[in-house]
Amino acid sequence: MKKKLNILEFCLSPDLGGLELFMINCFKSFKNQSNCTIIVEKDTKLDKYLGSNNQFHIERNKFFPIIPALKLAKYINDNDIDIIHFHWTKDIATIVLAKILSSKNPKIIQTRNMTMTRFKSDFYHKWLYKNVSGMHAVTNQVKDQLAKFIPNEILPKIEMIYMGTQQQNIDDKKVQDLKSKYNITEDDFVVGIVGRIQENKGQYLVIDAIKELNNPNIKAMIVGHTMDDTYLNNLKESVKKSKLENQIFFTGFTKEVNEHMKIFDVNVLATPKETFGLVVIEAMMNKVCMIATNQGGPLEIIEDEKDGLLFDRTSKDLAVKIESLYNNLEYKNTLALEGYKKAKIKFNNDEQLSKLYGFISGLY
């Protein structure tokens, strides 16, 4: 009889985006097949989002990773950890040190959510990666980069597995309440953008597109927690100066993302180089038409003009794409339906996580 693996999901990131939510998704799935535990940093957005999931806490130390590594090594020994699955690249030094300091010597697996753009051939990176057993690339682009930039002699085993999503139970009453709260009527066409409020997420492009369209029936909903107060204040000032307060709404952080998406006619991903774009497949699963930048991960998700639209990351082109859907609701609905079909088949959450678990457990 095979031993039930002890898997640790590890992420000390202070943020709460696709990377962190995917880690939570892995934890929830893997604990059904293994003894899966979780470590985060205390009082971060991620920690608060998890609530009471019995997570263990370690404080990150950027300059002296040996300090959290000693605590992690003790946790590894005390809990007989077989595999550490981590997601945030900045955690790698802490984890490798903990592996070396522990008596257990667990396997280290990384889910690589970010692009790799430079060679890892120096002594330090060679030392790090020779201690990593496997790397999960979330796109083919990332897989190719890993193979290119990590020297062959220390290259971990690489597997490309897309992230997945699943259909959610929607609170219809909450959707109606949100429509009332933001005064959304049947005549309104709602453009949504979901993600952290920071400049590279491109919320300003949506605002500029709404200005350019100059149509009171086209509204925008900006959903996400604030990472940059100055940027948020600039966005709000831009909305105020353009007298668009009745058309553009800032919701702040919410756990009810799917209920908000159900209000959208279109969801926009405006990041310049999104590695994957979890929010893209989540919108598709909610039967919301996607418009995404024509770079990075969206190119592996969306087939332009078949199951979504791609744009060149200018407000002018975004406005053109929005207007084309506003003027042709049948076309918008067709794209949304095709996107939904693709999300159900190609990005099925259970199937993708099953593949990932097979890859991880197979390395033990």
Residue frames relative to the residue before (quaternion, step in Angstrom):
aa qw qx qy qz dx dy dz
M 1.0000 0.0000 0.0000 0.0000 0.00 0.00 0.00
K 0.4243 -0.7225 0.4868 0.2472 3.58 -0.76 1.03
K 0.5237 -0.6362 0.4778 0.3045 3.53 -1.09 0.79
K 0.4265 -0.6582 0.5512 0.2847 3.56 -1.12 0.68
L 0.4020 -0.7646 0.4549 0.2166 3.55 -0.54 1.18
N 0.2925 -0.7025 0.6192 0.1939 3.53 -1.24 0.61
I 0.0185 -0.8242 0.5627 -0.0606 3.56 -0.27 1.33
L 0.1758 -0.7736 0.6026 0.0871 3.54 -0.98 0.91
E 0.2008 -0.7353 0.6373 0.1134 3.55 -0.87 1.03
F 0.0548 -0.8395 0.5376 -0.0572 3.56 -0.58 1.20
C 0.2355 0.7612 -0.5787 0.1739 3.59 -0.85 0.99
L 0.1045 -0.8148 0.5695 0.0287 3.58 -0.49 1.20
S 0.3075 0.7678 -0.5045 0.2478 3.59 1.21 0.37
P 0.3968 -0.7229 0.5123 0.2400 3.61 -1.01 0.78
D 0.6273 0.5909 -0.3127 0.3996 3.57 1.26 -0.35
L 0.2135 -0.7406 0.6122 0.1764 3.53 -1.34 -0.09
G 0.2951 0.7332 -0.5482 0.2736 3.53 0.10 1.38
G 0.8217 -0.2450 0.1728 0.4846 3.54 -1.24 -0.47
L 0.6251 0.5507 -0.3347 0.4403 3.57 1.01 -0.83
E 0.7166 0.4557 -0.2542 0.4628 3.55 0.80 -1.04
L 0.6546 0.5077 -0.3154 0.4630 3.58 1.00 -0.79
F 0.6213 0.5267 -0.3443 0.4670 3.58 1.10 -0.64
M 0.6052 0.5486 -0.3487 0.4596 3.58 1.07 -0.72
I 0.6473 0.5072 -0.3106 0.4767 3.58 0.97 -0.86
N 0.6250 0.5482 -0.3207 0.4539 3.56 1.04 -0.86
C 0.6440 0.5136 -0.3084 0.4757 3.58 0.99 -0.87
F 0.6479 0.5322 -0.3133 0.4459 3.57 0.89 -0.95
K 0.6850 0.4918 -0.2904 0.4523 3.58 0.83 -0.97
S 0.6831 0.4807 -0.2793 0.4736 3.57 1.05 -0.78
F 0.7206 0.4804 -0.2635 0.4249 3.57 0.76 -1.06
K 0.6219 0.5603 -0.3624 0.4099 3.60 1.08 -0.58
N 0.5856 0.5565 -0.3754 0.4545 3.59 1.29 -0.14
Q 0.7567 0.3545 -0.1841 0.5175 3.57 1.25 -0.42
S 0.7835 0.1926 -0.0845 0.5847 3.58 1.24 -0.35
N 0.5172 -0.5374 0.5175 0.4194 3.52 -1.33 -0.13
C 0.0355 0.8410 -0.5323 0.0896 3.55 0.07 1.32
T 0.0517 -0.7853 0.6169 0.0004 3.55 -0.86 1.03
I 0.2861 -0.7766 0.5485 0.1192 3.55 -1.26 0.29
I 0.0875 -0.7766 0.6227 0.0384 3.56 -1.07 0.83
V 0.0536 0.7647 -0.6387 0.0667 3.55 -0.95 1.02
E 0.5361 -0.5802 0.4722 0.3911 3.57 -1.26 -0.04
K 0.5494 -0.6625 0.4132 0.2976 3.54 -0.93 0.95
D 0.8680 0.1464 -0.1368 0.4544 3.53 -1.19 0.84
T 0.4201 0.6516 -0.5081 0.3752 3.59 1.15 0.50
K 0.6790 -0.4512 0.3646 0.4499 3.57 -1.29 0.13
L 0.6325 0.5355 -0.3222 0.4576 3.56 1.04 -0.80
D 0.6537 0.5163 -0.3088 0.4590 3.59 0.91 -0.91
K 0.6841 0.4833 -0.2847 0.4662 3.57 0.91 -0.94
Y 0.6254 0.5360 -0.3337 0.4585 3.58 1.07 -0.70
L 0.6488 0.5294 -0.3115 0.4491 3.58 1.02 -0.80
G 0.2548 -0.7742 0.5399 0.2104 3.58 1.04 -0.69
S 0.7459 -0.3601 0.2850 0.4825 3.58 -0.99 -0.83
N 0.1922 0.7748 -0.5726 0.1867 3.57 0.19 1.32
N 0.5249 -0.6626 0.3874 0.3680 3.59 1.25 0.50
Q 0.2673 0.7775 -0.5275 0.2141 3.57 1.05 0.70
F 0.3801 -0.6842 0.5784 0.2298 3.52 -1.20 0.70
H 0.2830 -0.7893 0.5277 0.1357 3.59 -1.02 0.76
I 0.0121 0.7478 -0.6637 0.0097 3.52 -1.14 0.84
E 0.3405 -0.7393 0.5461 0.1981 3.57 -0.94 0.90
R 0.4079 -0.7176 0.5123 0.2370 3.56 -0.78 1.03
N 0.0694 -0.7673 0.6354 0.0515 3.55 -1.14 0.72
K 0.3530 -0.7923 0.4654 0.1763 3.54 -0.22 1.34
F 0.7709 0.3872 -0.1873 0.4698 3.57 0.92 -0.93
F 0.7849 0.1880 -0.1022 0.5815 3.58 1.17 -0.56
P 0.0830 -0.8481 0.5220 0.0365 3.61 0.46 1.19
I 0.4972 0.6560 -0.4286 0.3725 3.59 1.25 -0.25
I 0.6116 0.5741 -0.3522 0.4151 3.61 1.09 -0.68
P 0.7186 0.3755 -0.2714 0.5186 3.67 0.72 -0.90
A 0.5864 0.5897 -0.3747 0.4098 3.61 1.13 -0.57
L 0.6313 0.5291 -0.3326 0.4592 3.58 1.01 -0.76
K 0.6568 0.4983 -0.3042 0.4771 3.57 1.01 -0.82
L 0.6552 0.5019 -0.3049 0.4753 3.56 1.02 -0.83
A 0.6234 0.5415 -0.3447 0.4465 3.62 0.97 -0.78
K 0.6432 0.5084 -0.3174 0.4765 3.59 0.99 -0.81
Y 0.6396 0.5200 -0.3233 0.4647 3.59 1.01 -0.83
I 0.6252 0.5429 -0.3262 0.4561 3.59 1.00 -0.86
N 0.6937 0.4730 -0.2742 0.4689 3.58 0.88 -0.95
D 0.6848 0.5033 -0.2873 0.4418 3.58 0.87 -0.97
N 0.7797 0.3267 -0.1596 0.5098 3.60 1.07 -0.75
D 0.4125 -0.7491 0.4447 0.2663 3.58 1.30 0.30
I 0.1242 0.8415 -0.5144 0.1093 3.60 0.96 0.93
D 0.2812 -0.7711 0.5557 0.1322 3.55 -0.87 1.05
I 0.8099 0.0905 0.0208 0.5792 3.56 0.97 -0.95
I 0.1375 -0.7371 0.6537 0.1022 3.56 -1.05 0.85
H 0.1023 -0.7783 0.6192 0.0194 3.54 -0.72 1.15
F 0.0244 0.8258 -0.5614 0.0467 3.59 -0.42 1.18
H 0.3406 -0.7834 0.5090 0.1058 3.54 -1.25 0.64
W 0.7195 0.3996 -0.2225 0.5225 3.59 1.08 -0.73
T 0.4565 -0.7296 0.4333 0.2674 3.58 -0.50 1.18
K 0.6243 0.5672 -0.3437 0.4127 3.60 1.05 -0.67
D 0.6134 0.5593 -0.3459 0.4374 3.61 1.25 -0.22
I 0.4758 0.7382 -0.4178 0.2327 3.59 1.20 -0.41
A 0.6587 0.5131 -0.3304 0.4402 3.63 0.89 -0.83
T 0.6370 0.5284 -0.3222 0.4597 3.58 0.97 -0.87
I 0.6945 0.4901 -0.2766 0.4484 3.57 0.88 -0.97
V 0.6596 0.4975 -0.3159 0.4665 3.60 0.92 -0.85
L 0.6395 0.5140 -0.3263 0.4695 3.58 0.96 -0.82
A 0.6569 0.5148 -0.3102 0.4551 3.59 0.96 -0.89
K 0.6123 0.5470 -0.3430 0.4563 3.58 1.02 -0.77
I 0.6906 0.4825 -0.2728 0.4647 3.57 0.88 -0.99
L 0.6969 0.4813 -0.2674 0.4595 3.58 1.02 -0.83
S 0.6374 0.5388 -0.3334 0.4384 3.58 1.15 -0.54
S 0.4763 -0.6473 0.5089 0.3084 3.55 -1.27 0.32
K 0.6074 0.6084 -0.3228 0.3958 3.56 1.29 -0.33
N 0.1512 -0.8272 0.5234 0.1376 3.60 1.10 -0.71
P 0.0611 0.8407 -0.5347 0.0604 3.64 0.64 1.08
K 0.5372 -0.5685 0.5024 0.3685 3.55 -1.32 0.29
I 0.2146 -0.7615 0.5985 0.1259 3.58 -1.08 0.75
I 0.0372 -0.7791 0.6254 -0.0223 3.55 -0.87 1.08
Q 0.1354 -0.7905 0.5923 0.0767 3.58 -0.90 0.89
T 0.2407 -0.6762 0.6700 0.1893 3.50 -1.18 0.75
R 0.2049 -0.8010 0.5564 0.0827 3.55 -0.54 1.21
N 0.1143 -0.8276 0.5495 0.0036 3.55 -0.35 1.34
M 0.7214 0.4087 -0.2267 0.5111 3.55 1.26 -0.35
T 0.5673 -0.5822 0.4534 0.3657 3.54 -1.22 0.47
M 0.2526 -0.7170 0.6227 0.1856 3.56 -1.30 0.39
T 0.0932 -0.8601 0.5014 -0.0136 3.57 -0.59 1.14
R 0.7757 0.2541 -0.1865 0.5467 3.62 1.20 0.05
F 0.6206 -0.5802 0.3907 0.3545 3.54 -1.20 0.57
K 0.2602 -0.7594 0.5839 0.1211 3.54 -1.10 0.85
S 0.3124 0.8014 -0.4483 0.2433 3.54 0.96 0.94
D 0.4891 0.6452 -0.4466 0.3808 3.61 1.26 0.06
F 0.7104 -0.4788 0.3079 0.4139 3.58 -1.25 0.39
Y 0.6610 0.5347 -0.3118 0.4243 3.57 0.89 -1.01
H 0.7196 0.4372 -0.2646 0.4701 3.59 0.78 -0.99
K 0.5927 0.5476 -0.3676 0.4622 3.58 1.09 -0.58
W 0.6396 0.5211 -0.3145 0.4694 3.57 1.03 -0.83
L 0.6511 0.5167 -0.3176 0.4563 3.58 0.97 -0.84
Y 0.7761 0.4151 -0.2168 0.4223 3.55 0.57 -1.18
K 0.5881 0.5527 -0.3980 0.4363 3.61 1.13 -0.34
N 0.6627 0.4796 -0.2958 0.4932 3.58 1.31 -0.26
V 0.6026 0.5269 -0.3554 0.4826 3.59 1.31 0.03
S 0.3388 -0.7805 0.4963 0.1724 3.58 -0.71 1.09
G 0.8257 -0.0265 0.0589 0.5603 3.58 0.99 -0.76
M 0.1581 -0.7709 0.6101 0.0918 3.53 -1.24 0.54
H 0.2414 -0.7504 0.6050 0.1121 3.51 -0.92 1.04
A 0.1650 -0.7817 0.5979 0.0657 3.57 -0.56 1.20
V 0.3725 -0.7714 0.4749 0.2014 3.58 -0.77 1.02
T 0.7674 0.1375 -0.1300 0.6127 3.60 1.32 -0.12
N 0.6364 -0.5092 0.4091 0.4103 3.55 -1.29 0.23
Q 0.5948 0.5705 -0.3549 0.4413 3.57 1.10 -0.71
V 0.6694 0.4843 -0.2941 0.4805 3.59 0.92 -0.90
K 0.6246 0.5422 -0.3385 0.4486 3.59 0.97 -0.81
D 0.6645 0.5023 -0.2998 0.4650 3.58 0.91 -0.91
Q 0.6499 0.5190 -0.3162 0.4565 3.59 1.01 -0.80
L 0.6376 0.5299 -0.3291 0.4520 3.59 0.95 -0.82
A 0.6744 0.4924 -0.2850 0.4705 3.56 0.94 -0.93
K 0.6652 0.5175 -0.2937 0.4511 3.57 1.12 -0.68
F 0.8108 0.3579 -0.1457 0.4396 3.57 0.79 -1.05
I 0.6711 0.4248 -0.3099 0.5226 3.62 1.20 -0.26
P 0.4873 -0.6898 0.4417 0.3027 3.63 -0.66 1.03
N 0.6094 -0.6099 0.3761 0.3394 3.56 -1.01 0.87
E 0.6707 0.5384 -0.3192 0.3980 3.58 0.94 -0.82
I 0.7726 0.2473 -0.1778 0.5570 3.63 1.18 -0.33
L 0.3666 0.7513 -0.4776 0.2704 3.60 1.27 0.27
P 0.3580 -0.7267 0.5396 0.2293 3.60 -0.69 1.03
K 0.6075 -0.5062 0.4347 0.4310 3.57 -1.27 0.16
I 0.1635 -0.8091 0.5621 0.0519 3.59 -0.82 1.02
E 0.0139 -0.7771 0.6292 -0.0032 3.55 -1.03 0.85
M 0.2519 -0.7492 0.5905 0.1627 3.59 -0.92 0.90
I 0.1289 0.7506 -0.6355 0.1271 3.55 -0.76 1.11
Y 0.3961 -0.7246 0.5111 0.2386 3.57 -0.72 1.04
M 0.5206 -0.5588 0.5263 0.3736 3.53 -1.28 0.33
G 0.2515 -0.7796 0.5554 0.1431 3.55 -1.21 0.43
T 0.1773 -0.7548 0.6169 0.1352 3.51 -1.32 0.09
Q 0.1877 -0.7823 0.5830 0.1133 3.56 -1.24 0.24
Q 0.5890 -0.5758 0.4300 0.3697 3.52 -1.23 0.47
Q 0.2615 -0.7873 0.5451 0.1212 3.55 -0.88 0.96
N 0.4751 -0.6076 0.5409 0.3353 3.52 -1.28 0.41
I 0.1983 -0.8145 0.5410 0.0674 3.54 -0.51 1.22
D 0.3427 -0.7084 0.5840 0.1994 3.53 -1.01 0.91
D 0.2872 -0.8075 0.4926 0.1512 3.58 -0.07 1.33
K 0.6198 0.5384 -0.3494 0.4516 3.57 1.06 -0.69
K 0.6366 0.5236 -0.3260 0.4630 3.57 1.03 -0.79
V 0.6123 0.5452 -0.3449 0.4571 3.58 1.04 -0.77
Q 0.6749 0.4872 -0.2903 0.4721 3.58 0.91 -0.93
D 0.6327 0.5303 -0.3271 0.4598 3.58 1.04 -0.79
L 0.6506 0.5098 -0.3130 0.4678 3.57 1.02 -0.80
K 0.6220 0.5314 -0.3387 0.4649 3.58 1.02 -0.76
S 0.6571 0.4956 -0.3049 0.4792 3.58 0.98 -0.83
K 0.6369 0.5518 -0.3249 0.4293 3.58 0.95 -0.90
Y 0.7836 0.3061 -0.1542 0.5182 3.58 0.92 -0.91
N 0.4356 -0.7350 0.4295 0.2926 3.56 1.33 0.29
I 0.2681 0.7527 -0.5380 0.2686 3.56 0.90 1.05
T 0.1403 -0.8046 0.5749 0.0485 3.58 -0.69 1.10
E 0.6989 -0.4637 0.3432 0.4228 3.57 -1.32 0.13
D 0.6610 0.5170 -0.3038 0.4512 3.59 1.17 -0.53
D 0.5974 0.6034 -0.3522 0.3937 3.56 1.24 -0.32
F 0.2251 -0.7229 0.6409 0.1267 3.53 -1.23 0.68
V 0.1436 -0.8478 0.5099 0.0248 3.57 -0.38 1.25
V 0.1666 -0.7589 0.6267 0.0607 3.52 -0.87 1.10
G 0.1140 -0.8185 0.5617 0.0390 3.58 -0.67 1.08
I 0.0164 -0.7497 0.6586 0.0624 3.53 -1.30 0.41
V 0.1217 -0.8165 0.5644 -0.0043 3.55 -0.68 1.19
G 0.5142 0.6314 -0.4727 0.3367 3.57 -0.81 0.97
R 0.7091 -0.4334 0.3305 0.4474 3.54 -1.29 0.16
I 0.4211 -0.6929 0.5240 0.2606 3.57 -1.04 0.79
Q 0.3984 0.6465 -0.5577 0.3351 3.53 -0.12 1.38
E 0.6955 -0.5580 0.2572 0.3725 3.52 -1.08 0.80
N 0.6895 0.5021 -0.3158 0.4157 3.60 0.86 -0.84
K 0.5712 0.5780 -0.3869 0.4358 3.61 1.25 -0.15
G 0.4270 -0.7892 0.3807 0.2233 3.57 1.33 -0.13
Q 0.2363 0.7845 -0.5432 0.1834 3.60 1.07 0.56
Y 0.5988 0.5866 -0.3559 0.4132 3.58 1.09 -0.69
L 0.6069 0.5587 -0.3583 0.4373 3.61 1.11 -0.59
V 0.6333 0.5147 -0.3254 0.4776 3.57 1.05 -0.74
I 0.6482 0.5136 -0.3155 0.4653 3.58 0.93 -0.89
D 0.6723 0.4899 -0.2991 0.4674 3.60 0.90 -0.90
A 0.6321 0.5271 -0.3341 0.4593 3.59 1.06 -0.70
I 0.6365 0.5170 -0.3207 0.4740 3.58 1.02 -0.80
K 0.6170 0.5333 -0.3390 0.4690 3.59 1.02 -0.77
E 0.6890 0.5008 -0.2805 0.4424 3.54 0.87 -1.01
L 0.6611 0.5199 -0.3086 0.4444 3.58 1.00 -0.78
N 0.1021 -0.8518 0.5088 0.0719 3.57 1.16 -0.66
N 0.4772 0.6297 -0.4476 0.4189 3.54 0.91 1.03
P 0.3815 -0.7703 0.4593 0.2237 3.63 -0.40 1.18
N 0.6462 0.5222 -0.3259 0.4512 3.60 1.21 -0.34
I 0.6431 0.4617 -0.3321 0.5128 3.60 1.26 -0.11
K 0.0273 -0.8169 0.5736 -0.0542 3.54 -0.51 1.26
A 0.2472 -0.7677 0.5743 0.1401 3.56 -1.26 0.37
M 0.1476 -0.7691 0.6187 0.0631 3.53 -1.12 0.80
I 0.1411 -0.8003 0.5820 0.0317 3.57 -0.58 1.22
V 0.0625 -0.8365 0.5421 -0.0494 3.55 -0.32 1.35
G 0.5672 0.6049 -0.4386 0.3464 3.57 -0.82 0.94
H 0.5221 -0.6378 0.4675 0.3195 3.54 -1.25 0.44
T 0.5352 -0.6691 0.4350 0.2768 3.54 -1.17 0.69
M 0.1493 -0.7698 0.6162 0.0736 3.54 -0.94 0.99
D 0.7836 0.1842 -0.0665 0.5896 3.57 1.20 -0.60
D 0.3048 -0.7954 0.4990 0.1594 3.58 -0.18 1.30
T 0.6288 0.5409 -0.3400 0.4433 3.58 1.01 -0.78
Y 0.6528 0.5088 -0.3025 0.4728 3.55 0.95 -0.91
L 0.6505 0.5130 -0.3185 0.4608 3.60 0.91 -0.89
N 0.6588 0.5059 -0.3084 0.4636 3.59 0.91 -0.89
N 0.6362 0.5191 -0.3261 0.4684 3.59 1.04 -0.73
L 0.6264 0.5286 -0.3311 0.4676 3.58 1.04 -0.78
K 0.6835 0.4884 -0.2864 0.4606 3.56 0.87 -0.96
E 0.6342 0.5218 -0.3260 0.4681 3.57 1.06 -0.74
S 0.6246 0.5344 -0.3239 0.4684 3.58 1.07 -0.77
V 0.6459 0.5138 -0.3067 0.4741 3.57 1.01 -0.87
K 0.6669 0.5132 -0.2955 0.4522 3.57 0.95 -0.91
K 0.6642 0.5116 -0.3027 0.4533 3.57 0.92 -0.92
S 0.7131 0.4347 -0.2441 0.4930 3.56 1.07 -0.73
K 0.3762 -0.7527 0.4565 0.2892 3.57 1.37 0.02
L 0.4119 0.7099 -0.4578 0.3417 3.54 0.94 1.02
E 0.2744 0.8047 -0.4943 0.1813 3.60 1.23 0.36
N 0.6964 0.4596 -0.2744 0.4779 3.59 1.14 -0.57
Q 0.7044 0.4424 -0.2593 0.4909 3.56 1.31 -0.03
I 0.7729 0.2761 -0.1460 0.5524 3.59 1.13 -0.57
F 0.0844 -0.8266 0.5558 -0.0253 3.55 -0.64 1.20
F 0.2154 -0.7395 0.6254 0.1250 3.54 -1.12 0.81
T 0.2323 -0.8212 0.5092 0.1115 3.59 -0.50 1.16
G 0.3668 -0.6965 0.5253 0.3232 3.58 1.10 -0.60
F 0.7336 -0.3909 0.3015 0.4671 3.56 -1.29 -0.24
T 0.0907 0.7810 -0.6156 0.0536 3.55 -1.09 0.74
K 0.3823 -0.6865 0.5645 0.2528 3.54 -1.19 0.61
E 0.6394 0.5328 -0.3114 0.4586 3.57 1.30 -0.26
V 0.0601 0.8419 -0.5308 0.0769 3.56 0.88 1.00
N 0.6713 0.5146 -0.3144 0.4310 3.59 0.89 -0.87
E 0.6284 0.5181 -0.3349 0.4738 3.59 1.06 -0.69
H 0.6346 0.5073 -0.3268 0.4827 3.58 1.06 -0.71
M 0.6457 0.5328 -0.3260 0.4393 3.59 0.95 -0.86
K 0.6197 0.5646 -0.3450 0.4221 3.58 1.07 -0.67
I 0.6057 0.5300 -0.3521 0.4778 3.57 1.28 -0.25
F 0.6194 0.5965 -0.3372 0.3832 3.57 1.13 -0.70
D 0.3176 -0.6621 0.6364 0.2362 3.51 -1.31 0.53
V 0.7844 0.0834 0.0089 0.6146 3.53 1.13 -0.82
N 0.1461 -0.7503 0.6331 0.1221 3.56 -1.13 0.65
V 0.2193 -0.7936 0.5603 0.0909 3.56 -0.96 0.91
L 0.0972 -0.7198 0.6815 0.0890 3.53 -1.12 0.79
A 0.0446 -0.8516 0.5205 -0.0442 3.57 -0.43 1.26
T 0.3466 0.7363 -0.5042 0.2889 3.59 1.21 0.43
P 0.5168 -0.6726 0.4163 0.3275 3.64 -0.88 0.80
K 0.8116 0.0247 0.0167 0.5835 3.60 0.95 -0.85
E 0.0134 0.8088 -0.5849 0.0598 3.57 0.38 1.23
T 0.4433 -0.7193 0.4634 0.2671 3.58 -0.67 1.10
F 0.7938 0.0513 -0.0287 0.6053 3.58 0.97 -0.85
G 0.2295 -0.7796 0.5488 0.1958 3.57 0.30 -1.21
L 0.0861 -0.8353 0.5428 0.0179 3.57 0.53 1.22
V 0.6329 0.5539 -0.3297 0.4288 3.56 1.03 -0.80
V 0.5694 0.5940 -0.3811 0.4215 3.60 1.17 -0.51
I 0.7319 0.4060 -0.2518 0.4858 3.60 0.75 -0.99
E 0.5845 0.5545 -0.3810 0.4536 3.60 1.15 -0.46
A 0.6504 0.4962 -0.3127 0.4827 3.59 0.98 -0.79
M 0.6352 0.5300 -0.3274 0.4566 3.58 0.96 -0.85
M 0.6635 0.4989 -0.3051 0.4667 3.59 0.98 -0.84
N 0.6753 0.4564 -0.2849 0.5044 3.58 1.22 -0.46
K 0.4639 -0.7038 0.4164 0.3407 3.58 1.35 0.23
V 0.4295 0.6536 -0.4853 0.3910 3.54 1.04 0.91
C 0.4543 -0.6910 0.4916 0.2728 3.57 -0.85 0.96
M 0.2668 -0.7860 0.5446 0.1203 3.58 -0.90 0.99
I 0.0467 -0.7071 0.7024 0.0667 3.49 -1.31 0.70
A 0.0587 0.8215 -0.5608 0.0855 3.60 -0.59 1.10
T 0.6218 -0.5385 0.4172 0.3864 3.55 -1.25 0.43
N 0.4508 -0.7262 0.4666 0.2275 3.54 -1.05 0.85
Q 0.5859 0.5197 -0.3984 0.4773 3.55 0.90 1.02
G 0.8320 0.2855 -0.1671 0.4454 3.55 -1.31 0.37
G 0.8816 -0.0934 0.0774 0.4562 3.51 -1.18 -0.76
P 0.6314 0.5567 -0.3584 0.4037 3.63 0.88 -0.80
L 0.5962 0.5754 -0.3644 0.4249 3.60 1.12 -0.54
E 0.6923 0.4364 -0.2695 0.5077 3.59 1.21 -0.48
I 0.6714 0.4756 -0.2906 0.4885 3.58 1.28 -0.15
I 0.8060 0.2856 -0.1092 0.5068 3.56 0.74 -1.12
E 0.2010 -0.7101 0.6595 0.1429 3.52 -1.07 0.84
D 0.4332 -0.7598 0.4213 0.2400 3.54 -0.28 1.33
E 0.8535 0.0974 -0.1446 0.4910 3.51 -1.01 1.09
K 0.6444 0.4636 -0.3504 0.4970 3.60 1.23 0.33
D 0.8158 0.0066 0.0091 0.5783 3.60 0.85 -0.92
G 0.7800 0.0069 -0.0395 0.6245 3.55 1.26 0.50
L 0.3795 -0.7057 0.5427 0.2519 3.56 -1.31 -0.03
L 0.2358 -0.7389 0.6139 0.1466 3.54 -1.20 0.63
F 0.0806 -0.7984 0.5945 0.0514 3.60 -1.07 0.67
D 0.5825 -0.6531 0.3916 0.2844 3.55 -1.24 0.54
R 0.5154 -0.6836 0.3676 0.3632 3.57 1.29 0.40
T 0.5075 0.5274 -0.5031 0.4595 3.51 0.89 1.05
S 0.5701 -0.6041 0.4252 0.3595 3.57 -1.08 0.65
K 0.6062 0.5695 -0.3523 0.4290 3.58 1.11 -0.67
D 0.6901 0.4553 -0.2823 0.4866 3.59 0.86 -0.93
L 0.6173 0.5368 -0.3441 0.4608 3.58 1.05 -0.73
A 0.6422 0.5195 -0.3213 0.4631 3.58 0.97 -0.83
V 0.6295 0.5329 -0.3279 0.4606 3.59 1.01 -0.81
K 0.6795 0.4896 -0.2917 0.4620 3.58 0.90 -0.93
I 0.6402 0.5179 -0.3248 0.4652 3.59 0.97 -0.83
E 0.6779 0.4994 -0.2938 0.4523 3.57 0.87 -0.96
S 0.6225 0.5439 -0.3494 0.4410 3.60 1.01 -0.74
L 0.6805 0.4616 -0.2844 0.4929 3.60 1.06 -0.72
Y 0.6103 0.5492 -0.3417 0.4574 3.57 1.08 -0.72
N 0.7272 0.4355 -0.2337 0.4764 3.58 0.98 -0.85
N 0.7723 0.2186 -0.1330 0.5814 3.58 1.25 -0.23
L 0.1428 -0.8407 0.5196 0.0539 3.55 0.30 1.31
E 0.5961 0.5622 -0.3692 0.4385 3.59 1.10 -0.60
Y 0.6420 0.5120 -0.3090 0.4799 3.57 1.00 -0.84
K 0.6334 0.5336 -0.3201 0.4600 3.58 0.97 -0.89
N 0.6902 0.4850 -0.2788 0.4590 3.57 0.89 -0.93
T 0.6176 0.5387 -0.3380 0.4627 3.57 1.11 -0.68
L 0.6512 0.5067 -0.3067 0.4745 3.57 0.95 -0.89
A 0.6525 0.5213 -0.3092 0.4548 3.56 0.98 -0.88
L 0.6611 0.5079 -0.3047 0.4606 3.59 0.96 -0.86
E 0.6608 0.4946 -0.3060 0.4743 3.57 0.95 -0.85
G 0.6268 0.5298 -0.3288 0.4672 3.57 1.07 -0.71
Y 0.6336 0.5350 -0.3121 0.4636 3.55 1.05 -0.84
K 0.6471 0.5166 -0.3160 0.4632 3.58 0.94 -0.88
K 0.6613 0.5030 -0.3078 0.4636 3.57 0.94 -0.87
A 0.6519 0.5241 -0.3217 0.4437 3.59 0.90 -0.91
K 0.6618 0.5204 -0.3105 0.4412 3.59 0.96 -0.84
I 0.7473 0.3949 -0.2139 0.4899 3.59 1.01 -0.78
K 0.7857 0.3672 -0.1904 0.4600 3.58 0.55 -1.16
F 0.7925 0.2574 -0.1192 0.5398 3.58 1.07 -0.70
N 0.1798 0.7995 -0.5423 0.1855 3.56 1.04 0.84
N 0.4819 -0.7250 0.4156 0.2634 3.55 -0.58 1.20
D 0.6907 0.4890 -0.2950 0.4437 3.58 0.79 -1.00
E 0.6675 0.5039 -0.3047 0.4556 3.57 0.96 -0.85
Q 0.6753 0.4941 -0.3041 0.4553 3.59 0.91 -0.88
L 0.6768 0.4778 -0.2964 0.4752 3.59 0.95 -0.81
S 0.5950 0.5499 -0.3565 0.4653 3.58 1.14 -0.58
K 0.6359 0.5124 -0.3161 0.4829 3.58 1.02 -0.83
L 0.6666 0.5059 -0.3039 0.4554 3.58 0.94 -0.91
Y 0.6485 0.5078 -0.3221 0.4667 3.57 0.94 -0.83
G 0.6310 0.5344 -0.3242 0.4594 3.56 1.02 -0.78
F 0.6480 0.5117 -0.3077 0.4729 3.57 1.01 -0.83
I 0.6877 0.4919 -0.2804 0.4544 3.57 0.85 -1.02
S 0.7101 0.4529 -0.2722 0.4654 3.57 0.75 -1.03
G 0.6266 0.5625 -0.3318 0.4253 3.58 1.11 -0.63
L 0.6477 0.5224 -0.3158 0.4560 3.59 1.21 -0.37
Y 0.5633 0.6145 -0.3894 0.3918 3.58 1.26 -0.20
